[in-house]
Amino acid sequence: MLEASQGASGPTAPVRLVDLGATNSLTRSLTGIGEVDRVFGGGLVPGSVVLIGGEPGVGKSTLVLQVAAAMSRSHRVLYVTAEESAAQVGDRAGRLGAAEPGLDVLAEVDVGSVERVVDGGGYRLVVVDSVQTMRVGDVAGPPGGVTQVRETAARLTELARRRGIPVILVGHVTKDGSLAGPKVVEHLVDAVLYLEGDPDRGLRYLRGLKNRYGSVAQVGVFEMTGAGLVEIPDPSGLFVGDAIGVMPGTVVFPALCGRRTLLVEIQALVAGTSAPQPRRSVTGLSPRRVHQLLAVLHRHGSVDCRSCDVFVSVVGGLVIDEPAADLAAALAIASSRLGKPLGPMAAMGEVGLAGEVRPAGGADARREELARFGIDRVVSGGRGRSISEALLAAGIRPERGRHLRAAGP
């Protein structure tokens, strides 16, 4: 076995991978907020760095303050505020019921000062709000600049590794919705989470974009209230209406989010128009996939929406990015186009350009959640199943040999 030389910093001998074993030996610290722990992958890992981003006003500071308060009930926690005064954070903590004896607040923008406080404080968690307002004293450039943000993230990451404590960083986003600052920051940290919301219903979704210690498919669901963010551990009932299937254009889709299945309602509205360029509006699904579904429905399902405005939406503001939602969206569009309610039913399957409908992964977990809500009628993909067969299974029967045409506006 090769031995590495020892330098001034100590031995650097390599370790055989087989000696390490494939164990789940990471010791995690639960935050005390179940939906947050779910997205983290079971809690915070010592020495890890988490970057949380989101639109202004979505509740990032509220979320991290609640996490800090929950953790401080069993550990010492430092909340570094670089955007507000300590008094402002104290006032917000009072409104949220987050004022805990184990939670310290430090109003500071200098990274070096934060390092000195952490080194002598015995803290088990550090929260920095926000990374774009911090600065490193010996680095040129204003706070928020590329150099400052990169060096701030690097120094705080090194602090987390050296002290063996988790560090949560709050990050701003740009106008196009991406995290502000150099992309190297996302590579430095261990997890990148994004808090997004539905302003009409007060719902907030915490989802992972990167997670070295867990799945990025997990989603935490919260409701924004006057007392802060409240967990919704069983959100399926929020996304599925009581009158599902009574009106045309509504279909339930069982979405897989990590180990959890969420039932969501996909709605479609197809209306005739005399405009030369019909409108296409998609919320919560990929617009490109919906455009493909319209072409497949026309070519292989005898459902013609070329002279219609088409609107497709996922109820509740949730974003679904798995191809298994194709069939539910296609059936919702066809149902609205014909004006035919489908009744309480669900659909899942990926629709291909040749008109085939492939099965959805995790079918057992999806059907189990559907059964819990009393939905036993499911149209799914399968070997040899086509979109026309799926339409028939859902009770949709376009006129054979002739495409459905749109009526006048």
Protein Blocks (a to p, Z undefined) as FASTA:
>chain_A
ZZddddfkopcbdcdfklnopadfbccddehiaklmmmnoopacehiacdddddehilmm
mmmmmmmmmmmmmpccddddfkbcfklmmmmmmmnopacfklccdddfbfklmmmmmmmn
opabdcdddfklgccfkbgcdehiaklmmmmmmmmmmmmmmnopacdddddddfkopaed
jfklmmmpmbdcdddddfknopacdddfbdfkbcfkbccdddddfkbpaddfblmlmmpc
fkgokaghiacddddehjbccdddddddddddfbfbdcdddehiafklmmmmmmmmmmmn
opafklcccddddehhiacfbfklmmmmmmmmmmmmnopaebjaddeddddfkopacdde
hklmmmmmmmmnopabdcdddehiafklmmmmnopacdehiacddddZZ
